Amino acid sequence: MKTSAAMCTYNGEKFIKTQIESILNQSLPIDEIVICDDGSNDKTIEIIMQFQLEYPNKISLHKNPINLRSNKNFEKAISLCNGDYIFLSDQDDLWKKNKVEKTIEYFTKNESAEAVFSNAELINDNNKKITKNSLWDSIGFMENQLSKPIDLYHHIKFKSNVLTGATLCIKREIKSLILPIPDIPKFYHDEWIAIIIASRKKLEYITDELISYRLHTGQQIGARGNLTKNRLKNHLTMGNHILGHTTPKKYGDYARLARIYYRNYLKFKKVADKIKDDSSVNFKEIAETNLDLFKKYNKSLKKTNPVFYFFRTLTDKIRGKRQLN
C-alpha cells in the first residue's frame, strides 16, 4: 500500500513550511508529496525546494507554466499521484498527527468506500483554535444532530456541499471517475468529487477533526468562524426539512428553503450547461428538481402569508433576484 498527498500551492510562503512539516510528521508516514505550484512569485518555491533537498525521494515539485487555478491545478496534482490512497492538501492548514493513520484504518474497515472526508477544527494565522464551532458547523453540515444514516447525495443536491477538499482522501481507482475536473466558476473540485462519489453511495466520512483548517484573509475560499446559535439552529432546521425528517410550517422556513433551492437551481444549471451528457450525474435533472422545489415553496409562501409574499416578490423584482424567464 502506498499513500500520496496532492498539494496545490500559490504564494503560500506564510504557512507552507508548517503544513509540509505536519504531513511529514504523520504517525503513519506518507509515501509521496506531489506539489503543483500555480505560478508563485514569493518564497513558496524556495521553501519547497529546501524540503526536497532533505526528502528527494518523497517530495516532487511541478511548476505550472501558466496559472491553472484551483480546479485544474488539483486535477493535475491528483493525476500525478501514484499512491493507492490520495490525500488532498491545501497549502495553509495543519494535519493532525494521526490523520493518515485514522483514514487508512477507516478504509481498511470499510472496503466499499471510495472517498472519505473528515471534520476539522478552525484556527487563525497563529495556529490558535478560534471557535468551538467545527468546520462542519461552519458550512452547515449538522452531522451530529441529524438523523442517521444521512443521505449525503441528497444533502449535496438539495442543501449544500458537505465535503471540504482539504480533509479528503480518495482511492486511486476513482481517478477515471472524477478526472477531468470541470473548470466552472464557483463550482470547486471538492464539490465535483463529492457529488460524483456520493451518487455511487461510496462517499463516507470520519467525525474526528483530523486537520486544523485555517481561516485567514488570503484564502481563495473558506468557512465561517463564530456562528450565532440562531444561524446554527437554522442550518439544522433546513437540513432536517430538506432530508425529509421534518415538515416546514413557518413563513421563514419556507422563505429560506425557497432561497436554497433557487441557489442550487442556478448552480446546477450552470454545471449542466458545461458538462457533456455522458456524465455519471444528471446535473440537468438535479437543476430542474431544485427549480420545481423552489416553485413549490414559493407557492407555500403565498399561502402562509400573502402580504409578506407580495412585498417579497416586489422587492425581488426590483432587485432582479429569483426571476425566472
N, C-alpha and C positions, 0 to 999 in steps of 0.2 A: 504494500500500500504506500502511495506517495501523495503528499499534500502540497498544494500550491497556494500562494497569496497573489491575487491580481490587484495591483495597486495603481491608481491613476494620480498623477501629480501635476500641479500647475502653480508656480510661485508659492510653494509651501514651505519656505525656509524656516518659518517660525516654529512649526510643530513637527516637521518630517522626521527629525532625529529621534524624538521620543516615541513617535509612532513605530518606526522601524525597530527600535530597541524593544518595544513591547511585543512585537511579532517574533523577534529573535529569542526572546526570553520565555517562550512558552514551555509549560510543563511537559507537553508532547511536542517535540521540535517540528517546525515547519520545514519541508524539504527544499522549497524554492520560493523566492520572492521575485515576481515578474513586475517590473515597474515601467509604465508607459508615461513619459513626460510630454505634456502638450504645449511645449514652447516656453518653458520658464525662462525669465530673464533676471532672476535673483540668484541666490546661492543654493537653490534646490539641487541642481545637477552636481555641484561641487560636494555637497553633503552626501549624496547618494554614492558618488564615486569613492569617497573615503570609506564607506561601508564595503564597497566592492573590493577594495584592497585587502580588507580583513576577511571577507567572505566571498572569494572569487568564484566559487562553485555553487553558491547559493543565491546570489543576487544578480539579476540581469537587468540592464537598463536599455530601454528603447526610446530614442528621441524622435518624436514626430516631426517630419519636415514642414508640415502645416498644422495649424490648430484644428483638431478634430472635434473638440468639445466633448462633453461628458459621455453621451450615449455611445458615440463611435470610438472614443478612447477606451471605454470599458469593453466594448466589443473586441477591440484589438488585444487588450490585456488578457481577456478570457481565452481568446483563440490561441495565444502563445503559451498558455499554461499546459504543463504535461502531467499534472497531478491527477490522481483518481478522484480527489476531492479538491475543489477550488473555492477558496475563501476570498470574497471581495473585500477590498480595503480602501477607505478614504485616506487622505494624507494627514489628517489633523486630529484623529481620535486616538484612543489608547485601548489596546486589547487587555482584558483581564488575563492573568497568567494561565488560567485553565480553559480559555476559550476553545482552543483546538481540541484539547482532550475531551471536554464535555460534548462538543459537537460530534466528534468521531464516535464517541461512546453512544450517542443517540442514534446515529446512522446504523451502527452495529446492531442495536436492539430493535430498530425499525427499518428493516431492509427495503420495504416498498417506497420509502421516502426518497424523492429525487432532489429536493431542496429543503433546507432547514434554516430558519432565521431565529433570532432571539430578541429579548428586550435589552434595554441599556439604561444606564444612569446618565444624567445630564451634567456636564462640567463646563467651567469657564476657561478663560485663557490661562489661568494659573493652576489648572488641574484640580480645582476645588468643586465638589458637588454643590450645585446651586439651588436645588429644589428637591422636595420629597417626591414630586411627580416623576414618573418614569418616562422614557421615550414613548412607550405605547400610550400613556395618558396624553401626551402632548400631541399625538397625531390622531387621537380619537378612537384608538383600538382598546376598548374597555374589557380586555380578556378576562380579568379576574372577577368581573361581575356579570358577565353574560352566561346564559345557559349553555351547557356543553352537550354534545360537541358543537363547535362553531363552524358554520359553513363559510370557509374563507373565500371561496369563489363568489358566493352571493354577496358577502361583505364588500369585496373589491369592486364588483359590478355596480352595486346599488348604493353603497355608502362612501367608502374611501379605501385607498390602498392601506394594507396592514404591514407591509414589509419595507423596512429601510435597508438599502443595499449594503450599508456598512456592517450589518450584522449577519449577512447571508453567506451560506456555503452551499455549493451545488455539486452534484456528481458530474464527472466528466462526460458521461454518456448523454446528457441532455444538451450538450453544445449544439447539436444539429437541430434541436427544437427551438432554441432561443436565439441563435445567430442566423442571419444578421439582426442586429437591434435597430429598429427604425429610428430615424433622426427626425423626431416630431417635437416642435417647441412645447415645453411644459408637460411632456409625457416622457418620463425618465426611465432609464434602464431597469431600475428595480421594480417599477410597476409593470413593465412589459414582462419581465421574468415571472413576477408574482401571478399575473393573470393567466399566462400560458401554463404554468405548472399547476396552479390551483384548479384550472379547468380539467386537469387529469386526475384530480384528487390526490396529488403527490406532494403537495406543499404542506410542510409541518413546522412546528415551532417549539422552542425551549423557553420556558418562562423566566429563566435566570437572566440577570443583567450581565452579559458576557463582554460588553465593551463599555467604555466611557465615551459617550457621544458629545463632542464639543460644540457649544454654541458660541459663535463669535461673529463679528460684523463682516468678515471677509468671505464667509462661506457662500457657495452658489445657492444651495437650498438648505433648509434646516427645520428644526422643530421649534415649538414654543417653549418658553421656560415656565415660570409660575402661572398656573391656571386657577381661575376662581372656582369655588365649589359649584357655582351655578353653571359654568361652562362645562365642567366635568359631568355634572348631572345631565346636561343637555346632550352630551356625547353618548352617555349611557342610554338615555331615553330614545334617541334617534336610532341607536344600534338595535335596541330591542324591537322597535317598531319595524325597522327595515328587515330584520331577520325573522319577523313573524311571531315574536314572543309576546308582544303586546299590541293593542289597537289604539291609535291616536283618538283623542276626544276633544282636545283644546284647539282653539284657533292658532295659537303659537306653534303647536306641534305640526299642524297641517302646513303652516307657512314655512317652517324650517324644512319639512320633508319636500315641499314643492321646490324650494331653493336647491336642495341637494340633488334631486332628480333632474332638474334643469341643467345644473352644472355638469352632471355626469353625461347627460344627453349631448351637450356641446363637445365635451372632451372625447367621448367615444365616436361621435360623428366625424370629428377631425381625424381620428385614428382610422376609421373605416374608409374615409376618402383617400388615405395614403397607402393602406395595406392591400395587397393583392387578395383575390378571392380564395386562394389556396391556403390562407392562414388557418391554423388549427382552431382559432377562436373566431366566432362570427361577430365581429365588432359592430356591423350594421344592425344586427338583431338586438345587441345589447343597447345601442343608442336608441333604437325605436321603442324598446321596452321602457327605458328611462323616460322617454318622451310621453308614452302612454300613462306612466305613473305620475308624471308632472301634471298632465291634463286632469287626471283623476283627483289629485289632491288640490288642484286649483279650483275644481268644482266644489270640493268639500269646503273650501274657504268661503265660497259664496253662500253655501247653505248655513254654515256655522255663524257667520257674522256678515250679512250683506253690506252693512255700512263700511266696516273695515275693508272688506273686499273691494268696494267701489274706489275708495281712496288709494288702496294699494295698487290697483290696476291703473288708475290715473297717474300715480307717481311713476310707476314702471314705464308707462307710455312716454311721459315727459323725459325720463332719463334714458329711454331706449333699452331698458332691461327686460329680459324674458319675453321678447317679442318674436312671435312665430310668423313666418312668411305665409 
